[in-house]
Amino acid sequence: MAGFLRRLMPKRFRGDGIIIPVVRLQGAIISGGGQFRPTLNLANVAPVLEKAFSMKDTPAVAISINSPGGSPVQSRLIFTRIRELAREKQKKVLVFVEDVAASGGYMIALAGDEIIADPTSIVGSIGVVSGGFGFPELLKKIGVERRVYTAGENKVILDPFQPEKEKDIEYLKSLQLEIHQVFISMVRERRAGKLTDDATVFSGLFWSGTRGLELGLIDGLGDMRQELKKRYGQKTKLQLITAARGLLGRRIPGVAPVSLEGAASGLASGLVEAAEERALWSRYGL
């Protein structure tokens, strides 16, 4: 009977300790994805973020990040959604870095009111990169002729089956500089008064958590459980927030039926994306 009455009391009077919702953002940041390979993007994480920030009687949301980066658009969209929810729900955002929060991963980490990393975490890489392959000589060797018909002189800019053109490279670099400037502005705004005056901060370099703290890229060193208990008491409980699941245990929103041809296409696409993701992780020795 006493236990039943205790459960009816508001949580702040029970002495059970505060519950802190935890959202884990793991993987490369890639638009799209599917049943064969989930990816980190706004469409996938928005429901989980909404669920975490909607929890009552909690002063903060903890976000664990482990990402080598990827799409700057999806990174910024996730950042924006976190900040919007933090303002709307009046919650503090504490970001905890696992192995790496670099490039787009660090952009998302900027959504935190505080960023805490392990001394051996990798942080930074504030820059923009584009990559690809060129195959013009390969076509000649195998006797294949490339035929492309366009309306618009720049529709085949950076075509991997044609020799590189200097004007194409210059145009791509101009786009990269614009995106880089947006990234720099975000860092300066979110880390105002904390960044050191070091010219290498925006060079694309990345650092350990220890060096990141010295540069002002993060606010402290530690791990999530100990840090939250130190802030909110030893009875603090962490609750991992995950996507809702259907009757068969699959995460929803559900996946539409897939044909055999669709499955094969999805698998091939997933293999390409997996290779791209592997390359992102490899940049940081992971």
Phi, psi and chi 1 to 4 in degrees:
 res  aa     phi    psi   chi1   chi2   chi3   chi4
   1 MET       -  -44.3 -175.7   66.2  175.4      -
   2 ALA   -61.9  -39.3      -      -      -      -
   3 GLY   -64.9  -38.4      -      -      -      -
   4 PHE   -64.7  -45.3  172.6   74.1      -      -
   5 LEU   -64.9  -34.6  -67.0  174.7      -      -
   6 ARG   -64.7  -36.6 -172.0  164.8  175.2  -90.5
   7 ARG   -69.7  -24.0  -73.9 -165.5  -63.6  -88.1
   8 LEU   -77.0  -17.8  -66.0  178.1      -      -
   9 MET   -73.8  149.1  -64.5  173.5   62.5      -
  10 PRO   -56.0  145.5  -24.4   33.7      -      -
  11 LYS   -57.3  -34.0  -71.8 -176.0  179.2  179.3
  12 ARG   -67.2  -15.5   60.7 -179.5  178.4  -85.7
  13 PHE  -101.9   -3.8  -62.0  130.2      -      -
  14 ARG   -83.6  -26.7  -65.6 -177.5 -159.1  168.5
  15 GLY    75.9   20.2      -      -      -      -
  16 ASP   -80.8  -14.2  -69.3  -20.8      -      -
  17 GLY    95.8  157.5      -      -      -      -
  18 ILE   -80.9  142.9  -67.4  173.9      -      -
  19 ILE  -101.3  124.7  -64.8  177.0      -      -
  20 ILE  -108.1  117.5  -58.4  -65.5      -      -
  21 PRO   -69.8  140.2   24.6  -31.6      -      -
  22 VAL  -121.2  127.9  176.7      -      -      -
  23 VAL  -112.8  127.6  175.1      -      -      -
  24 ARG  -105.9  117.6 -169.3  162.8 -170.3  -98.6
  25 LEU  -105.9  107.0  -57.2 -178.6      -      -
  26 GLN  -126.0  132.4  159.9   79.0   28.8      -
  27 GLY   113.2  177.7      -      -      -      -
  28 ALA   -72.2  149.9      -      -      -      -
  29 ILE   -95.6  104.6  -53.9  161.2      -      -
  30 ILE  -135.9  130.8  -59.4  172.7      -      -
  31 SER   -68.5  142.4  179.3      -      -      -
  32 GLY    91.1 -139.1      -      -      -      -
  33 GLY   100.4  177.2      -      -      -      -
  34 GLY  -169.5 -161.3      -      -      -      -
  35 GLN   -69.0  -23.5   67.7 -179.1  112.4      -
  36 PHE   -80.7  -26.4  -65.7  101.5      -      -
  37 ARG  -158.8  100.5 -175.1  172.5  157.5  -85.1
  38 PRO   -66.7  147.0   25.9  -34.0      -      -
  39 THR  -127.3  167.6   54.4      -      -      -
  40 LEU   -94.4  109.2 -176.4   56.2      -      -
  41 ASN  -155.1  172.6   53.6   54.4      -      -
  42 LEU   -61.0  -41.8 -179.1   62.6      -      -
  43 ALA   -58.7  -37.0      -      -      -      -
  44 ASN   -79.5  -35.1  -71.4  -17.6      -      -
  45 VAL   -95.9  -17.7  -53.9      -      -      -
  46 ALA   -56.6  -46.2      -      -      -      -
  47 PRO   -63.0  -36.6  -21.7   33.9      -      -
  48 VAL   -69.2  -41.8 -179.4      -      -      -
  49 LEU   -62.4  -44.0  -70.0  172.4      -      -
  50 GLU   -59.7  -41.8 -172.8   72.0   38.5      -
  51 LYS   -64.8  -42.4 -173.8  176.3  177.6 -178.3
  52 ALA   -67.0  -46.3      -      -      -      -
  53 PHE   -73.4  -16.5  -81.1   93.7      -      -
  54 SER   -85.4   -7.1  -65.2      -      -      -
  55 MET   -66.0  131.3  -75.5 -175.7   62.5      -
  56 LYS   -87.3  166.3  -62.6 -179.8  179.2  179.8
  57 ASP    59.2   28.4  -58.9  -43.0      -      -
  58 THR  -130.8  132.7 -178.8      -      -      -
  59 PRO   -82.1  -13.9   31.6  -35.8      -      -
  60 ALA  -150.8  161.7      -      -      -      -
  61 VAL  -121.0  129.3  171.7      -      -      -
  62 ALA   -97.6  131.4      -      -      -      -
  63 ILE  -121.0  121.1  -62.8  179.4      -      -
  64 SER   -96.6  126.0  172.1      -      -      -
  65 ILE  -117.5  132.0  -65.6 -179.3      -      -
  66 ASN  -142.7   85.7 -166.1   17.9      -      -
  67 SER  -147.6  135.6  174.2      -      -      -
  68 PRO   -86.8    1.2   34.8  -36.8      -      -
  69 GLY   107.5 -159.4      -      -      -      -
  70 GLY   144.7 -130.8      -      -      -      -
  71 SER   -63.5  121.4  165.0      -      -      -
  72 PRO   -66.8  -30.7   23.4  -32.2      -      -
  73 VAL   -65.9  -51.5  175.4      -      -      -
  74 GLN   -64.7  -35.6  -67.4  -59.7  -40.6      -
  75 SER   -60.9  -46.8  -57.1      -      -      -
  76 ARG   -68.7  -36.6 -174.1  168.6  166.3   79.0
  77 LEU   -63.5  -42.5  -72.6  174.1      -      -
  78 ILE   -66.1  -43.7  -65.0  171.1      -      -
  79 PHE   -54.7  -49.2  162.4   88.4      -      -
  80 THR   -63.0  -41.1  -58.5      -      -      -
  81 ARG   -64.7  -40.8 -177.9   61.9   56.3   87.5
  82 ILE   -62.0  -45.1  -67.5  171.1      -      -
  83 ARG   -66.9  -37.5  -68.4  -46.8  -50.4  159.8
  84 GLU   -62.9  -44.8  -73.3  176.6  -12.1      -
  85 LEU   -67.4  -37.5  -72.7  168.6      -      -
  86 ALA   -61.9  -41.9      -      -      -      -
  87 ARG   -69.8  -43.7  -73.8 -170.5  -67.9  -91.2
  88 GLU   -64.6  -43.8  178.2 -174.1  -23.8      -
  89 LYS   -94.2   -4.0  -54.9  -64.4 -175.9  179.8
  90 GLN    55.1   53.0  -63.0 -174.9  -17.5      -
  91 LYS  -116.0  145.6  -51.6  -79.2 -170.8 -172.2
  92 LYS   -81.0  143.4 -173.7  170.9 -175.2  176.0
  93 VAL  -111.4  119.9  179.6      -      -      -
  94 LEU  -112.3  118.9  -62.6  171.9      -      -
  95 VAL  -101.2  133.7  166.0      -      -      -
  96 PHE  -121.7  124.4  -65.7   86.7      -      -
  97 VAL   -89.7  131.9  179.6      -      -      -
  98 GLU   -90.7 -117.9  -67.7 -172.6   11.7      -
  99 ASP   -64.9  -45.9  -64.6  -81.4      -      -
 100 VAL  -154.0  140.5   57.9      -      -      -
 101 ALA  -135.4   85.7      -      -      -      -
 102 ALA  -123.6  152.6      -      -      -      -
 103 SER    53.2 -120.6 -165.2      -      -      -
 104 GLY   -60.9  -29.2      -      -      -      -
 105 GLY   -64.5  -38.3      -      -      -      -
 106 TYR   -72.9  -32.7 -176.7   71.9      -      -
 107 MET   -58.9  -42.6 -176.5 -176.7  -73.7      -
 108 ILE   -66.3  -39.7  -65.1  175.1      -      -
 109 ALA   -59.8  -27.2      -      -      -      -
 110 LEU   -62.0  -16.5  -69.7  171.5      -      -
 111 ALA   -69.5  -15.7      -      -      -      -
 112 GLY   -75.4  141.7      -      -      -      -
 113 ASP   -67.7  -27.9  -64.9  -61.8      -      -
 114 GLU  -142.0  145.6  -65.9 -177.7   49.9      -
 115 ILE  -119.1  125.4  -55.6  173.0      -      -
 116 ILE  -124.1  133.9  -61.3  162.8      -      -
 117 ALA  -132.7  164.6      -      -      -      -
 118 ASP   -76.7  150.8 -173.4   83.9      -      -
 119 PRO   -55.5  -27.2  -26.7   35.1      -      -
 120 THR   -99.2    3.9   59.3      -      -      -
 121 SER   -64.7  159.7  -62.3      -      -      -
 122 ILE  -107.7  127.5  -61.6  -63.9      -      -
 123 VAL  -134.6  157.9  -63.8      -      -      -
 124 GLY   107.6 -129.1      -      -      -      -
 125 SER    58.0   52.3 -169.5      -      -      -
 126 ILE   -83.3   90.2  -58.5  167.6      -      -
 127 GLY  -167.3 -175.0      -      -      -      -
 128 VAL  -133.5  135.2 -178.9      -      -      -
 129 VAL  -134.2  141.9   61.0      -      -      -
 130 SER  -128.4  144.2  -61.1      -      -      -
 131 GLY  -143.4  161.6      -      -      -      -
 132 GLY  -176.6 -168.7      -      -      -      -
 133 PHE  -133.2  157.2  -60.3   92.0      -      -
 134 GLY  -120.7  137.3      -      -      -      -
 135 PHE  -127.4   21.6  -53.1   99.8      -      -
 136 PRO   -61.0  -38.5   21.6  -33.4      -      -
 137 GLU   -72.9  -31.7  -63.3  -57.3  -40.9      -
 138 LEU   -62.0  -42.4  176.3   62.2      -      -
 139 LEU   -60.0  -39.9  -66.0 -175.9      -      -
 140 LYS   -63.7  -42.1  -68.1  179.8 -177.2  179.0
 141 LYS   -65.6  -35.3  -72.1 -177.3  178.4  179.9
 142 ILE   -96.6    4.2   62.0  177.0      -      -
 143 GLY    74.5   32.6      -      -      -      -
 144 VAL  -107.1  133.3  175.5      -      -      -
 145 GLU  -104.1  125.8 -179.3 -177.5   -3.9      -
 146 ARG   -83.3  125.8  169.1   82.0  161.7  155.5
 147 ARG  -124.8  117.6  -64.4  175.3  179.9  175.6
 148 VAL  -131.3  133.5 -178.4      -      -      -
 149 TYR  -123.4  124.1  -51.1   97.7      -      -
 150 THR  -133.5  159.1   67.9      -      -      -
 151 ALA  -116.2  107.5      -      -      -      -
 152 GLY   120.6  116.7      -      -      -      -
 153 GLU   -64.9  -18.8   60.2  178.1  -33.9      -
 154 ASN  -108.4   14.7  -66.8  -47.7      -      -
 155 LYS   -67.4  -22.1  -80.5  -58.2  -74.7 -174.7
 156 VAL  -111.8   29.4  -69.7      -      -      -
 157 ILE   -60.0  135.7 -173.7  171.9      -      -
 158 LEU    62.7   28.1  -61.4  171.0      -      -
 159 ASP   -61.9  121.5 -173.3  -29.0      -      -
 160 PRO   -67.8  -12.4   26.3  -35.5      -      -
 161 PHE   -97.5    7.2  -64.6   99.2      -      -
 162 GLN  -123.4  154.4  -64.5 -176.5    8.9      -
 163 PRO   -59.4  147.7  -23.2   34.0      -      -
 164 GLU   -63.1  144.3  -84.5 -169.3  -46.2      -
 165 LYS  -116.4  137.0  -59.6  175.2 -176.8  176.3
 166 GLU   -59.0  -39.2 -168.5   61.2   35.8      -
 167 LYS   -68.4  -31.5   67.7  172.4 -175.2  176.2
 168 ASP   -66.3  -42.7  -68.8   -2.8      -      -
 169 ILE   -63.8  -43.3  -61.5  172.1      -      -
 170 GLU   -62.0  -39.7  -69.4  177.2    0.2      -
 171 TYR   -66.2  -43.1 -177.4   72.8      -      -
 172 LEU   -61.3  -42.6  175.9   61.9      -      -
 173 LYS   -64.3  -34.4  -73.2 -175.3  175.9  179.8
 174 SER   -65.4  -38.2   70.9      -      -      -
 175 LEU   -65.5  -42.4  -70.6  178.6      -      -
 176 GLN   -61.2  -40.1  -70.1  178.2  -38.3      -
 177 LEU   -64.5  -37.5  -71.9  172.4      -      -
 178 GLU   -64.2  -46.3  -71.3 -179.9   22.5      -
 179 ILE   -66.1  -39.8  -62.3  170.5      -      -
 180 HIS   -60.0  -40.0 -168.8 -159.9      -      -
 181 GLN   -65.7  -36.7 -168.3   55.4   54.6      -
 182 VAL   -62.1  -44.5  171.0      -      -      -
 183 PHE   -60.8  -46.8 -162.1  172.1      -      -
 184 ILE   -60.1  -42.7  -69.0  172.1      -      -
 185 SER   -62.5  -38.4  -63.1      -      -      -
 186 MET   -63.6  -43.8  -68.7  174.1   66.3      -
 187 VAL   -64.6  -46.0  176.6      -      -      -
 188 ARG   -61.3  -39.5  -70.1 -166.3 -174.6  -80.3
 189 GLU   -69.5  -48.9  178.5 -176.6  -10.5      -
 190 ARG   -76.6  -25.5  -65.2  -64.3  -61.6  167.3
 191 ARG  -110.4   23.3  -55.1  -61.0  -60.4  171.4
 192 ALA   -57.3  132.2      -      -      -      -
 193 GLY    80.4   -0.9      -      -      -      -
 194 LYS  -116.7  -29.9  -59.8  176.4 -179.1  178.5
 195 LEU   -69.0  141.8  -76.9  176.1      -      -
 196 THR   -84.3  162.0   58.8      -      -      -
 197 ASP   -87.3   73.1 -172.5   17.0      -      -
 198 ASP  -119.7  121.9 -169.8  -47.4      -      -
 199 ALA   -63.6  -21.0      -      -      -      -
 200 THR   -82.2   -9.4   64.3      -      -      -
 201 VAL   -56.9  -40.8  166.8      -      -      -
 202 PHE  -102.6   20.0  -57.7  118.4      -      -
 203 SER   -88.4   -6.9   69.3      -      -      -
 204 GLY    97.8   -5.4      -      -      -      -
 205 LEU   -69.2  158.9  -76.4  176.2      -      -
 206 PHE  -130.3  156.2   48.8   89.9      -      -
 207 TRP  -137.0  169.0  -61.9  -88.3      -      -
 208 SER   -72.4  165.6   68.6      -      -      -
 209 GLY   -59.2  -38.1      -      -      -      -
 210 THR   -60.7  -48.5  -59.0      -      -      -
 211 ARG   -70.0  -34.6  179.8   59.1  177.5  152.6
 212 GLY   -61.1  -35.8      -      -      -      -
 213 LEU   -66.5  -42.0  178.8   60.6      -      -
 214 GLU   -63.1  -35.2  -64.8  171.9   -3.6      -
 215 LEU   -81.8  -11.4  -68.1  170.4      -      -
 216 GLY    86.4   13.6      -      -      -      -
 217 LEU   -76.9  -24.6  -66.1  172.4      -      -
 218 ILE  -132.7  171.6   64.9  173.3      -      -
 219 ASP  -106.2  -17.1  -61.9  -76.6      -      -
 220 GLY  -172.1  170.8      -      -      -      -
 221 LEU  -116.0  137.5  -58.2  173.5      -      -
 222 GLY   160.4 -171.8      -      -      -      -
 223 ASP  -123.1  161.0   68.9  -88.2      -      -
 224 MET   -59.8  -52.5 -179.3 -176.0  -68.2      -
 225 ARG   -60.9  -49.5 -176.9  171.4  -66.4  -83.4
 226 GLN   -65.1  -40.1  -68.7 -175.9    4.9      -
 227 GLU   -66.0  -42.8 -174.3   66.0   30.6      -
 228 LEU   -69.1  -37.5  -67.8  176.9      -      -
 229 LYS   -67.7  -35.0  -74.2 -177.9  177.2  -68.6
 230 LYS   -65.9  -36.9 -178.8  172.7   68.5  176.0
 231 ARG   -80.9  -39.6  -69.8  171.7 -177.3 -116.0
 232 TYR  -116.4    4.8  -60.2  109.0      -      -
 233 GLY   107.0  154.9      -      -      -      -
 234 GLN   -67.3  -18.5  -70.5  -57.9  -50.8      -
 235 LYS   -87.3    1.7  -69.4 -174.4  177.7 -179.1
 236 THR   -59.7  135.1  -60.8      -      -      -
 237 LYS  -116.1  139.3  -62.0  177.6 -178.1  177.5
 238 LEU  -100.0  131.6  -78.8   60.4      -      -
 239 GLN  -121.7  110.9 -178.6  175.1  -31.4      -
 240 LEU   -70.8  126.4 -178.9   63.3      -      -
 241 ILE   -98.6  126.0  -54.0  -60.4      -      -
 242 THR  -125.4  168.5   58.2      -      -      -
 243 ALA   -65.9  147.5      -      -      -      -
 244 ALA   -63.7  151.5      -      -      -      -
 245 ARG  -120.5  149.6  -65.7 -179.7  179.4  -89.4
 246 GLY   -82.2 -170.9      -      -      -      -
 247 LEU   -63.5  -29.7  -66.3  176.1      -      -
 248 LEU   -93.0    9.0  -61.1  178.3      -      -
 249 GLY    85.8    3.0      -      -      -      -
 250 ARG   -86.5  146.2  -66.6 -179.4  178.4  177.2
 251 ARG   -71.2  142.5  -67.7 -178.1  179.6  179.0
 252 ILE  -113.0  153.3   54.4  176.9      -      -
 253 PRO   -65.8  146.8   22.0  -32.3      -      -
 254 GLY   -69.6  168.4      -      -      -      -
 255 VAL  -101.4  132.5  178.2      -      -      -
 256 ALA   -66.3  153.2      -      -      -      -
 257 PRO   -55.7  141.4  -24.1   33.5      -      -
 258 VAL  -117.3  130.9 -179.3      -      -      -
 259 SER   -76.8  170.0   64.9      -      -      -
 260 LEU   -61.1  -41.6 -177.2   60.0      -      -
 261 GLU   -65.6  -41.0  -66.9   82.6   -1.9      -
 262 GLY   -64.8  -37.9      -      -      -      -
 263 ALA   -64.9  -42.2      -      -      -      -
 264 ALA   -64.7  -42.3      -      -      -      -
 265 SER   -64.3  -42.6  174.8      -      -      -
 266 GLY   -64.6  -38.0      -      -      -      -
 267 LEU   -65.8  -43.2 -179.2   58.3      -      -
 268 ALA   -63.2  -44.7      -      -      -      -
 269 SER   -61.9  -39.6  175.8      -      -      -
 270 GLY   -64.0  -35.9      -      -      -      -
 271 LEU   -65.6  -39.9  -70.3  172.7      -      -
 272 VAL   -64.6  -46.2  172.4      -      -      -
 273 GLU   -65.1  -34.7  -70.7 -178.7  -12.1      -
 274 ALA   -64.3  -38.4      -      -      -      -
 275 ALA   -65.9  -40.1      -      -      -      -
 276 GLU   -63.7  -42.3  -67.1  175.4  -12.0      -
 277 GLU   -65.6  -40.3 -178.2  173.4   -4.0      -
 278 ARG   -59.5  -39.7 -177.4   66.4  -97.5  166.0
 279 ALA   -65.4  -38.0      -      -      -      -
 280 LEU   -62.4  -47.2  -76.4  170.6      -      -
 281 TRP   -63.8  -37.2  -73.0  105.2      -      -
 282 SER   -65.7  -25.6  -64.9      -      -      -
 283 ARG   -58.9  -26.4  -71.9 -170.1   61.5 -141.5
 284 TYR  -109.9   18.0  -52.3  103.7      -      -
 285 GLY    71.5   25.4      -      -      -      -
 286 LEU  -116.1      -  -59.4  169.0      -      -
